[in-house]
Amino acid sequence: MNLYVCIKQVPDTETKIKVNGDASGIDTTGIKWIMSSYDEFAVEETLRLKEKNAGSTVTVISAGPERVIDSLRTALAMGADNAIHVELPENADSNMAAKAIAGALKKETGVDLIFFGKEALDDGAAQVPQLVSAYLNIPSVTVVCGIEYNGNTLKCKREIEGGSFEMVEVSTPAIISAHKGLNEPRYATLPNIMKAKKKEVKAVKLADIGVSSSDQKIKFKNYQLPPPKQAGKKIEGDAAAQAKALVAALHNEAKVI
């Protein structure tokens, strides 16, 4: 099987985000970058499939600036065989990223399955897998937390609203967006980390896959940090007095009732 997994590099969840000078995005100075956590489930699933299907290969793809190569090497250290870096500007939107990834995949031979994380931790847009599906004209199943494999057919368990689940059957080639619970991602071993540093990362330029700045549909401006949280307020008195004071505060101060 020819397995592909698409990952995104995002700021570490403990990073203190700052807005850049012209409020067009975040200040990337000093940020620690990591692979988006949902993408780890996607990488792990391809590696397990490879282990169960002799002769299979896992290729990891990431679109972004030069720094994303570090996350590609993390996936290589986990066990991926090949890596592709699609050169993409820092401010690219979901459509531009999806068209670039789809363009890189079109240059590959015999793609069987493509895995993504269900969404990226930074923007939470959850758009790129479905957009890639449209560009490649293949089916996509999202929010997948369980898979039964039967040859070229997959039965996917996906989470829906209300804590319920539904089963979706799909044939390859297909795109699967991995959700928490699909598996438990492995840690990269030190020997594999050292080997990953020496592996070649194939570079794909936008001009080679017919993507340009005109494919960006959304531009962001006037970024603002959320207002700082106000200190909590303690209400004294017995239950009746507390209830009365709480209602008054919700009405007069918070203005939610």
N, C-alpha and C positions, 0 to 999 in steps of 0.2 A: 504493500500500500504506500502511496505517496501522500504523506500527511503534512499539513501546513498549519502553523499556528501564528497568529498575528498579535503582537504585544504593543503596549504603549508605555512609554517612560513618563512617570509623573513625580511631582515633589513628594518627599517622605511625609507621612501624615503628621509628624511632629514638627515639620518646618513652619516657621513663623512667616507668613506671606506678607509681602510688601508690594504696594502699587508702584509702577515705574514713573518716571518724571512726567510724561505726557498723558498718564492715565489710560494708555492704550492696552495695557496688559500688566503682568506681574514683573517685579524686579527679580531676575533669575540669579543675581549675584549671591554666591555662597549657598545656594540651595543644594541639598542632598537629593539626588534623583534615584528612584527605584522603579522596578517593574510593577505596574498596577496589580494589586493583589488578586483580582478576579482572573487576570491573565495567567497567574500561576496555576490555577485550576485547569486552564486550557492547555498549558504546556504539559502538566502532569498527565492529562488524559491522552495526549498524543504519545507520550513516552510509554504508557501502559499498553496502548494499542500496538505500538512497535514491538514490545516485548512478547505479545501474544501472536504476532504475525511475522514470521521469519522473512527477512529480505525487505522489510519496510524501512522507510527513511522519514525522518522528521526535519522539516525546514522551518526555521523561525524567521518571521518578517517584522520589521518595524519601520515606520515612516516618521521622519523627523530630522532635526539637525544632527551634527556629528556626534553629539553626546549620547545618542540612543544606542550607539555601538556597545556601550558598557552593559546595558540591559540585555542586548543580544548575546553578549558573552556569558551573562548569568544563565540564560536559557541553554547555551551550549554546555556550560558546566553542569547543568542538571541532566544533560544527556542528549540534547538535540544534535543532529548530524551536520546541518548546514545553516547558514545565516545570510539574510539579504537585508541590506540597509537601503531604503528608498529615501533619497535626499529630499527633504520637505522643509519649508520655512517654519520658524517657530510659531507664527501666527496663523497657520493654515487651519481652515475650518473642517467640519466633518466631511463635507462633500469632496473637498480637494484631497483630503487624506484617503477617503474611500476610493476615489478614482485612481489615485496613485497606487494604492495597494492592489486594486483590481488589474491595473495595467501591468504591474510586476508579475501577478499570478498568471496573466494571459501568456506571458513569455515562458512559463514553466510547462513541462510535458506531463500529461497524465495526472492531473490533480484529483485526488479521491475525496479527501475531507479537509475542510478548513475550520479551525477552531479559533474563537475569540473569547475574551472575557465578556460578561454580560454588559459591562459598562466600565468606563475609565473612572478612577478615583478622583481625578481633578475636576472634570466638567460634568460627569454623570450624564452625558448626552444620550448614550445608548443608541446611537444612530449608525455608526460606521459598519457594523456587521450587516445590517439590512441594506444599506446603500451598496456595499460590495456585492451582496446577493443580487441586487437589481442590475448592476453593471455587468455581472457575469451571467445573469439569467439562470441562476440555480436556486433551489429552495433554501430557506433559512429557518432555523428553529431557535427561539430565544429563551433565556432564563432556564436553562436545562440543568437539572440537579440529579439526573439519573439516566443511564443509557443501556439498552439491551442491544447487542450487536448480533446480527444474523446475516452473514455474507455482505451483500450490498445494501441491506436494509437495516435501518436503525429505528428502534422504538424509544422515543425520548419522553422522559417525565419532566414536565415543566411546571413551575410554580405560577399560580394565577391569584387573583385577588381573593381575600377572605380566608387565606390559609389553605386553599384548596389546590389540587393538582389536576393536570390533564395529560393524557398520553397522545403523542403525535408520531405517526410513522412516516419516515422519509427515506428516499433512496439516494445513493451517492451518484454524482458528486453533490455535496451539500455543505452548508455553513451551520455550525453549532456554536451558540453563545453560552459559555459555561457559567454556572452559578455556584455559590457556596454550597457544599454538601455533595458535589459531584465526586470528589475524591479528597485525599489529603496530600497536598504537594510535598515532594521530597526536598531535602536539603542537598545542595551541591557539596561533594567531597573535595578536600584540598587537592588531591591529585587531578581531579577533573577540572577544578578551577585553573590549575596551572596549564593543563592541556588546552583549555578553552582560549587562553591568551594567545596561543600560537595558531589557532584555526583561522582560516581565511573568511572574511566577511565580504560578500559580493556587494558592490555598489551599483545602484540603479539611479540614473539621473532622470529628472522629470521630462526632459526633451526626448529621451529615448522611448517614453511610453505615452507621448501625446498629451501631457498635462502641463498647464500653464497657470499663471496667476488669474486668468479669466475664469478658472474653475472654482475660484473661491466665491461663495455666494453670500457669506456673512462676514462683516467686519465689526470688530468690537471697539467701543470707545467709552470714555468716562467710567473706568473701573472705580469702584468704591469698596472699602472695607466695611463690614457690618459694624454698627455702632457698638461701643463697649457695653457689656452687660452691667446693669445697675445692681447695686447692693440689694440683697433681700430685705424684706420688712417683716418684723416679728410682731404678731398681734397678741396683746395681753388680754387677760380676763377669762371669765368662764365661757362655756361653749356658746351660750346665747349671745354674749357680748362679742365674742370672736366672729361669729357668723354675721352679725350686724355690721361689724367693722369691715369684714372681708367684702361684703356686698357693696358697701359704700366706697371702698377702695377700688373695686373693679369698675364701678360706675363713674366715679369722679376722677380717679387718677389713671387707671389703665384704659378706661373708656372702651371696655369690651362688652359692657351690657348697658 
